[in-house]
Amino acid sequence: MKLVKLNVRKGLVKSVIKSYSDLVVLQYIVEKEDNLTAYSRRKISVGKSQEIKTIKIGLEVEKIELTETSLDVTGKIVYSSDENVPLHKYHTLILRKGMGFVLRKNKLMNFQVNMLKKAVESSPKVFICVYEIGYALFYNMSDYRIHKKMELRKDVSGKRFSNDSRKDFLSRLSDLIKEEYKKKYTAFVIAGKALDNDELKKEYLKGLNIDYENVSYADTGLRELLSKDSINSALSKAKLSIQRNLMEEYLLAISRNDERYVYGSSKVKEALNKKNAVQAITSKEYLLNNKEIIEKLDESGCNLVLFDENDDSLTQLSGFGGIIVKFTNT
């Protein structure tokens, strides 16, 4: 996310969306009664004719919905750059990658500010290798841009790639991949033919946390990956791993009757009057529907961790009422 302006005291956020993960963050920032302004397409009546124009529209937010490609924000129009658009009619601003917006809130909570700053500071780093036997291309993604890093070429001429030539290429390829794997990437993607991927995984890159994808050729592989949204999928898996590990830690503590770990709204409320909250894991549904408790946790300086990857760990958290808070001993 590119943060153009942030004024916490005035509740002002001016930003540009750089990735889908930014939209995931924004679903926790944009709330009912906020004022959101962005450019949008709208049908406009001029006399007896109608035309569709791109104009700047400001809404008083009533509904927020995250889809697979956008964050759809619906509300009544409170501002329009075109005088032919009537105020107080309903409209939906569809926020997507590349769009800018201005958000005005009555109050920006600490965890919301932290999420915005983290989205700016921690743009994901992704390693990508697309290959076929004899040819490989290496890319890295940082600041949401993909850059070519290097390439590997090796002559594999002979009878339909001799076995020795094939092994030499895969060995050299795996050596280069292992060197890159030592670096701190958020996600690691390797894409080639299914049979080659299987051999790499079982014989050369055992035990490494790598996402494998199937593509036809090295020179068109990156385009195939982007069309299948494989990179966002790999980033989602990396985030899911963190979520699962944290859930395991909390479940283990609860199974040992560790009194620092408290779950359910009533028990959390009671504990907040006696102890200091250190960290809380919470589901999206709980966060959006229990504003009073979330604000108390936020004001106490508690680190809020949101579970928004839909898997068993989220189901387990929901079984504990959607929230578990870790407190200090006293």
N, C-alpha and C positions, 0 to 999 in steps of 0.2 A: 504494500500500500504506500502511496506517496501522500504524505501529510503536508498540505500546503499551509494550513493554519490551525492551531489548537489553542483555544482560550478556555481553560477549565473554569475559571470564575464566571465567565459569561455563558458557559455551556455551548461554545461554538466549535464546530468541526468542519473544516474545509479540506477535502481530500480527493484523490484520484484512485480508482479501483484498478489494481494491477493484476489480480488473479482471482480465481474462484474462491480460494481460501479467504480472501478479503471479504467476500460476501458472507461467508460463514461467520466471520467475526462481526460483521455489521448487523446480523440478525439479533445480536445481543446488545447492540448499541442503540439502534433505532427503536423507539417505543411509542405507544399511543400518546397523543397530544403533542408530540414533537413537531417541529416545522422542518420539512425537507424540501429543498429546491434543487432541480436538475433540468436538463434539456429533455424534451419528450416530443413525440409525434402526436398530433391531435387533429381531428376533423373540425374545420372551422366553417361556419356559415357566414357568407358575405352576400347580403341581398337574397336572391333566389338561388345562388350557386353555392357549392361546397367544395372545399379543397383541404388536403392534408398538409400541414406545415410542421416544421420543427421549431418549437418555441420553448422559452424558459417558463417552468411552472413550479409554483410553491404549494405544498399541501400541508394541511393539519392531519397528521397521521392517525389512521384508525385501524389499519390491518397490515400485517407484515407476513409474507410467505416466501420461504426459500425454495426455489425449484432447482432442477439439475443444471440450469444455465444462468439463473438470474435471482435477484432479490426483488420481489414485486411488492411495492408499497402503495397502499390505497388510502385515499382520504379526500376531504373536500378542498377544492382549489381556493387558496387565500391570496395568490399572486399569479399574474400572467403577464408576459412581455407583449402579448397581443391583446389589444383592447376588445377584439371581437370574441374573446373567450370569456363567458360569464363566470363570475366568482360563485363559490359555494356549491358548484356542481362536483360530482365525484369524478375522480380520475386515478389512474394507476401509473406510477413511475416505475419503469422496469430498469433496475440498475444492473449493468453488465460490466465485464472487464473493459477497461479503457475509458469508462465514463467518470466525469467529475460530479461532485455534489456539494451542497452546503447544508449542514444539519445544525439546528438550534434547539437546545434542550433546556428545561428548567434546572436540571441538575445532572452533572456528569459524575458518576460514582467512580471510586478509586479503581475498581477492577476493570471498568470500562476504559478508563484512561490507560491502564496498564496493557490491556488488550490492543488498543490502538497503537501504542508505542512499540509493542512487541511485533505487531504486523508490519511496522515500518522497518524495524531494526533487524528482524530475523527472516529476511527473504530466503526461501529454501535453496539449498545447493544440491543439484541433482547431477549424477554422472550417467551418461548414456553411451552405450556402445552398440552400433548396428554393424552386422558383419555377414559375410558369406565366406566359404572356404577360399582363402587366397587374398581376401580384401576386407579390411575393417576400418570403420570411421569412429572416432571418439569425440564426444561433445560434453560440455558441461553447461549447466543452466544456473545462472546467478542473476539476482536483480530481475528475475522473470524474463531474461533474455538468453537465448541459446547460442553458444559460441563453439565453433569447431576447434578442437584441442590438438588433434594429431590424426594420422592415419597409418595403417600397417598394410604393406603389400608383400606378398611372398609368392614366388613362382611355384605353382602346383601343377605344371604341365605333365602330361603322361596319360596313361590309361585312366580316364575318368577320375583323375586325382589319385595317384598311388597312395597306398596306405601310409607309407613313411612321410610323404609330403603333407598329407592331411594331419598326421600326428605332430609333425614339426610346426605346422601353422597353429594348431590349437594350443600347443605348449607355449609358443611365443606369445600368443594372444592372452593366455591365462596369466602369464608372468606380468604382462603390462597391466592387466586388470587388477591383479593382486597389489601392485604398487599403488594404483589409484584407490583401492579399497582401504588402504591405511589412512587416507585423508578423511576429513570429517564431512561426509556428504549426508544430507538429509535422506536421500533415496538413491538407489543404485539400480539401473535398468540395463539389461543386456537383451538384444533382439537379433534373432537369426532364424534359420530353419529349425523346425521342431526337433529333428533328429540330432542336429548339431548342438542345440541347446541341451538336450538330454545328456549327451556325452560330456559336454563342458561341466554340467552340474554334478554328474556322478564321478567323473574321472579326474577333473582338474580343479574344480572350485568347490569341493566338499565343505559343508558347514558354514558357508558364507551367506549372509542375509541379502540375497539378490532377487530382484523381480525379473523373471524371464518372459519375453514376449516373442511371438512368431511374426516374422516379416519375410518377404520373398527375396529381396536383394539389398545389398549394403547401400547403394546410391539412392534408393527410394525408401529405405527403411525408416528414416526420421519422419518423413511425410506420413507414412503408414501409422507410426506411433502417435503422432499428433492427431490424426483423424480418428483414432480409437480412444483418445483421451487417456492413454496409458500412463502419462507422467503424473497427472492428477491422481490417478488410481494408486500409483506407487507412493506418492506423498501421503495419501489417506492411510495406507497400510503402515507407514512409519509412525504416524500419529496414533493409530490403533494400538501399536505395540506398547507405546508409553501408557495409554489408557489401561490396557490389560495388566501391565506390571503394577501400576498404582492400585488397581482394584485388588490384586492378589495380596499386596501389602496390608491393605485395610481389612480384608477378610481374615487374614492370619491373625491380626491384632484382636479382632472381635472374637475369634475362636478361642483365644487365650484369655478372654475376659479382661482385656486391657481397658481400664476405666477412662482412659484418655479419649477413646473413640466412641462418639455418641451419634446416634442416628434417629431419624423421625423428628417432625416439627416440634412436638410438645417437649421432648427430652432436650433437644437443641436449645429451645427457648429457655428452659430451666437452667441448663448448663451455662448459658451466656451470662447469667446473672452472678455466677460464682467463679468462673474460670476464664482464662484467656484463650481464644480460638487461634490456632496456628495455621491450619489448612482445612479446606472443605472441598470434597468432591460432590458435584451436583449435576443432575440431568438438565437438559434444556427445558423440559416441561416444568420442573420444580423452580428453576431460576425465573421463568417468565410468569409463574403463578403464585409466587410467595415473596413478593417484593419487600414486605416488612422485615422478614428474617434476613433476606439477602442484604438489605441496607444495613442492618445491625452488624452482620458479619463484616461487611465492607468497611463500615466506620471503625470497627475494632482493629483493622489492619490485617485481617485474615486473608490468606492467599486462596482465592477461589479458582478451582480447576473444573472446567466444564467437560462433561462427557457428551460428545455429539457424534461419535462413531457408533453405528447401530450394530452391536454384537452382544455376546453373552455377558460381557462386563457391564454394559448398560442395563441389560435385563436384571442382572444381580443387584445393581445399584437401585433400580426401581423397586425391587423387593424390600429394600431398606427404607422405603419412603421417598426415594429420589435424592437423599442427602445424607452424607456421613461427615462429621466434623471431628478433626483431631484437635484436642485441647492440651494445654500444659497440665502438669500434675497438680498445680495449685491455682 
